[in-house]
Amino acid sequence: MSNPSDPIILTVDAGVALLRLNRPAVLNAFDAPMAEAFLARIEDIAARDDVRAILIKGEGRGFCAGGDVAQFTGGGDPEASIEAIIQPLHAGLRLLDSLKQPSVACLHGAVAGAGFSLALACDLAIAAENAKFTLAYARIGATPDGSGTFHLPRLVGMRKAKELALLAETIEAAEALRLGLVNRVVPADTVEAEAEAMALARRLAAGPTQAYGRIKSLLAASGGNTLAEQLEAERQAFRASTHTADFREGVAAFLEKRPASFTGR
């Protein structure tokens, strides 16, 4: 499905789809071909029935430095050059958000610009101690993309989101954890961070995938719903869950006092 030279490499093992950002020479910065590859790989995942969790990581010294600024003025038309990156990237992020499978970001080194936004778009995030986060857009007179302005205020509140976006300062992993931008921070050894993130992805891959999808949808809708609307959405989601094999297995395992063995169905 992917070649070693592809800008995004997809492998699937034991229910975990591993997406590797693969432009390490430029800290995995997005150009148009990489954005198109991102969309294509998310479409590949959506078409498979053997994926139950997604893990996204970056090759080399960092997760992702954002957009490839050197490509922004290609051909003298920066708007067209940037649109060629944003359009497939945003399409891929919309599809990622719609998937029932939970996603995990494994973060190290530079987590900047669109890389920061991509990390925020994942359901969970593990960061190495050497991860450094910045919404760098204002430094080049630009505005955030990649869903950063959607997810950031929901995670840290509007006042802090404005600070991070307007000042474009760099924060360390410990501060990212304090703010709720990541779930865990592990020692700077990249191998250890990857092992922690993969362990979390495998745990999710062994879980009730259909329920995870409904949980994600409920939480996403909660900000725009009234209490009555959210209660009704919860009722409908719970009713739908009762028709799944995982619900039947979960209830049986609880009553029999044994670990559940979910199949994602």
C-alpha positions as CSV (number, residue, x, y, z in Angstrom):
1,M,0.0,0.0,0.0
2,S,2.9,2.4,0.7
3,N,6.5,2.6,-0.5
4,P,9.4,3.5,1.8
5,S,9.8,6.7,-0.2
6,D,6.2,7.8,0.1
7,P,5.6,11.1,2.1
8,I,3.0,9.2,4.2
9,I,3.6,5.5,4.9
10,L,0.7,3.3,6.1
11,T,1.1,-0.1,7.7
12,V,-1.6,-2.1,9.5
13,D,-0.8,-4.7,12.2
14,A,-3.0,-6.3,14.8
15,G,-5.8,-3.8,14.2
16,V,-3.6,-0.7,14.5
17,A,-3.1,1.5,11.4
18,L,0.3,3.2,11.7
19,L,0.6,6.4,9.7
20,R,4.2,7.7,9.4
21,L,4.9,11.2,8.2
22,N,7.9,10.6,6.0
23,R,9.7,13.8,5.0
24,P,12.3,13.9,7.8
25,A,14.7,16.1,5.8
26,V,12.2,19.0,6.3
27,L,10.9,17.9,9.7
28,N,7.9,16.3,7.9
29,A,6.5,19.6,6.7
30,F,3.5,19.3,4.5
31,D,3.8,20.1,0.8
32,A,1.0,19.4,-1.8
33,P,2.1,15.8,-2.5
34,M,2.3,15.0,1.2
35,A,-1.2,16.5,1.8
36,E,-2.6,14.5,-1.0
37,A,-0.9,11.3,0.4
38,F,-2.4,12.1,3.8
39,L,-5.9,12.2,2.3
40,A,-5.3,9.0,0.3
41,R,-4.0,7.1,3.3
42,I,-7.0,8.2,5.5
43,E,-9.3,7.0,2.7
44,D,-7.4,3.7,2.6
45,I,-8.0,3.3,6.4
46,A,-11.7,4.2,6.0
47,A,-12.1,1.5,3.3
48,R,-10.6,-1.3,5.5
49,D,-12.5,-3.5,8.0
50,D,-9.4,-4.6,9.9
51,V,-8.5,-1.2,11.5
52,R,-9.6,-0.6,15.1
53,A,-7.2,2.2,16.1
54,I,-4.9,4.7,14.3
55,L,-1.5,5.9,15.4
56,I,0.2,8.9,13.7
57,K,3.9,9.6,14.2
58,G,6.7,11.5,12.4
59,E,9.9,10.1,11.1
60,G,13.3,11.7,12.0
61,R,13.9,14.5,14.5
62,G,10.3,15.8,14.9
63,F,6.6,15.1,14.5
64,C,5.8,17.8,12.0
65,A,7.0,21.3,11.5
66,G,3.8,22.4,9.8
67,G,3.6,23.5,6.2
68,D,6.6,23.6,3.9
69,V,7.1,27.3,3.8
70,A,9.5,27.0,0.9
71,Q,6.6,25.8,-1.2
72,F,4.3,28.7,-0.4
73,T,5.4,31.0,-3.1
74,G,5.8,28.4,-5.9
75,G,5.2,29.9,-9.3
76,G,4.6,33.3,-7.9
77,D,1.0,32.5,-6.8
78,P,1.1,31.8,-3.0
79,E,-2.7,31.4,-2.8
80,A,-2.7,28.6,-5.3
81,S,0.3,26.9,-3.7
82,I,-1.2,27.0,-0.3
83,E,-4.6,25.9,-1.5
84,A,-3.0,22.8,-3.0
85,I,-1.9,21.9,0.5
86,I,-4.9,22.9,2.5
87,Q,-7.6,21.4,0.4
88,P,-6.4,17.7,0.6
89,L,-5.2,18.2,4.2
90,H,-8.5,19.5,5.3
91,A,-10.4,16.7,3.4
92,G,-8.2,14.1,5.2
93,L,-8.9,15.7,8.6
94,R,-12.6,15.8,8.0
95,L,-12.5,12.1,7.2
96,L,-10.3,11.3,10.1
97,D,-12.7,13.0,12.4
98,S,-15.6,11.0,11.0
99,L,-14.0,7.6,11.6
100,K,-15.2,5.4,14.5
101,Q,-11.7,4.3,15.2
102,P,-9.9,6.4,17.9
103,S,-6.6,8.1,16.8
104,V,-3.4,8.6,18.8
105,A,-0.7,11.1,18.1
106,C,2.9,10.2,19.0
107,L,4.7,13.5,19.4
108,H,8.4,14.4,19.6
109,G,10.6,17.3,18.6
110,A,8.9,20.0,16.5
111,V,5.1,20.0,16.8
112,A,4.4,23.2,14.9
113,G,1.8,24.9,12.7
114,A,-0.2,22.3,10.8
115,G,1.7,19.6,12.8
116,F,0.3,21.2,16.0
117,S,-3.2,21.2,14.4
118,L,-2.9,17.6,13.4
119,A,-1.9,16.6,16.9
120,L,-5.0,18.4,18.3
121,A,-7.2,16.6,15.8
122,C,-6.2,13.2,17.1
123,D,-8.3,11.8,20.0
124,L,-5.4,11.2,22.3
125,A,-1.7,12.3,22.3
126,I,1.5,11.0,23.8
127,A,4.4,13.4,23.9
128,A,8.1,12.8,24.5
129,E,9.7,15.3,26.9
130,N,11.6,16.9,24.0
131,A,8.4,17.8,22.1
132,K,8.0,21.5,21.5
133,F,4.7,23.0,20.5
134,T,3.9,26.2,18.7
135,L,1.2,27.6,16.5
136,A,3.7,29.4,14.3
137,Y,1.4,30.9,11.8
138,A,1.5,34.5,13.1
139,R,5.3,34.5,12.7
140,I,4.8,34.5,8.9
141,G,1.7,36.7,8.9
142,A,-0.6,33.8,8.4
143,T,-3.6,32.2,10.1
144,P,-4.0,28.7,11.5
145,D,-5.3,25.8,9.4
146,G,-5.7,22.1,9.9
147,S,-8.6,22.5,12.4
148,G,-6.3,24.2,15.0
149,T,-8.8,27.0,15.7
150,F,-11.6,24.5,16.2
151,H,-9.9,22.1,18.6
152,L,-7.6,24.5,20.5
153,P,-10.2,26.7,22.3
154,R,-12.2,23.5,23.2
155,L,-9.1,22.1,24.9
156,V,-7.6,25.1,26.6
157,G,-10.3,27.8,26.7
158,M,-10.6,30.9,24.5
159,R,-8.3,33.2,26.4
160,K,-5.4,30.7,26.3
161,A,-6.1,29.8,22.7
162,K,-5.8,33.4,21.8
163,E,-2.5,33.6,23.6
164,L,-1.0,30.6,21.9
165,A,-2.3,31.7,18.4
166,L,-1.5,35.4,18.6
167,L,1.9,35.2,20.4
168,A,3.0,32.0,18.6
169,E,5.3,31.2,21.5
170,T,6.8,27.8,22.0
171,I,5.7,25.7,24.9
172,E,7.4,22.6,26.3
173,A,5.8,19.2,26.7
174,A,5.2,19.6,30.5
175,E,3.2,22.8,29.8
176,A,1.3,21.0,27.0
177,L,0.4,18.3,29.5
178,R,-0.7,20.9,32.1
179,L,-2.9,22.6,29.5
180,G,-4.5,19.4,28.4
181,L,-3.0,19.4,24.9
182,V,-1.6,16.0,25.5
183,N,-2.6,13.0,27.7
184,R,0.9,11.8,28.8
185,V,4.5,12.9,28.7
186,V,7.2,10.2,28.6
187,P,11.0,10.5,28.7
188,A,12.7,12.1,25.7
189,D,13.8,8.8,24.2
190,T,11.8,8.6,21.0
191,V,11.7,4.8,21.1
192,E,10.1,4.9,24.5
193,A,7.5,7.5,23.3
194,E,6.7,5.3,20.3
195,A,6.3,2.2,22.6
196,E,4.0,4.1,24.9
197,A,1.9,5.4,22.0
198,M,1.7,2.0,20.4
199,A,0.7,0.3,23.6
200,L,-2.1,2.8,23.9
201,A,-3.2,2.3,20.3
202,R,-3.2,-1.5,20.8
203,R,-5.3,-1.1,23.9
204,L,-7.8,0.9,21.9
205,A,-7.6,-1.6,19.1
206,A,-8.7,-4.3,21.5
207,G,-11.7,-2.2,22.7
208,P,-15.3,-1.8,21.6
209,T,-14.8,0.1,18.3
210,Q,-18.5,0.8,17.6
211,A,-18.9,2.3,21.1
212,Y,-15.8,4.3,20.6
213,G,-17.2,5.8,17.5
214,R,-20.4,6.8,19.2
215,I,-18.5,8.2,22.2
216,K,-16.5,10.4,19.8
217,S,-19.7,11.6,18.1
218,L,-21.4,12.4,21.3
219,L,-18.5,14.4,22.7
220,A,-18.1,16.3,19.4
221,A,-21.8,17.3,19.3
222,S,-22.0,18.3,23.0
223,G,-20.7,21.8,22.5
224,G,-23.5,22.7,20.1
225,N,-26.4,20.8,21.7
226,T,-28.8,21.9,24.4
227,L,-29.0,19.6,27.4
228,A,-32.3,18.1,26.0
229,E,-30.7,17.5,22.6
230,Q,-27.6,15.9,24.2
231,L,-29.7,13.6,26.4
232,E,-31.7,12.4,23.3
233,A,-28.4,11.8,21.4
234,E,-27.1,9.8,24.4
235,R,-30.4,7.8,24.4
236,Q,-30.2,7.0,20.7
237,A,-26.5,6.1,20.9
238,F,-27.0,3.7,23.9
239,R,-29.9,2.1,22.1
240,A,-27.7,1.5,19.0
241,S,-25.0,0.1,21.2
242,T,-27.3,-2.6,22.4
243,H,-27.4,-4.1,18.9
244,T,-23.6,-4.7,18.8
245,A,-21.7,-7.9,19.5
246,D,-19.4,-5.9,21.7
247,F,-22.2,-4.8,24.0
248,R,-23.4,-8.4,24.4
249,E,-19.9,-9.5,25.1
250,G,-19.2,-6.7,27.5
251,V,-22.4,-7.4,29.5
252,A,-21.7,-11.1,29.6
253,A,-18.1,-10.5,30.7
254,F,-19.2,-8.2,33.5
255,L,-21.7,-10.7,34.8
256,E,-19.2,-13.5,34.6
257,K,-16.5,-11.5,36.2
258,R,-14.0,-11.9,33.4
259,P,-12.2,-9.6,31.0
260,A,-14.2,-8.8,27.9
261,S,-13.0,-9.9,24.5
262,F,-14.2,-7.3,22.1
263,T,-14.2,-7.8,18.3
264,G,-15.1,-4.3,17.2
265,R,-18.5,-5.5,15.9
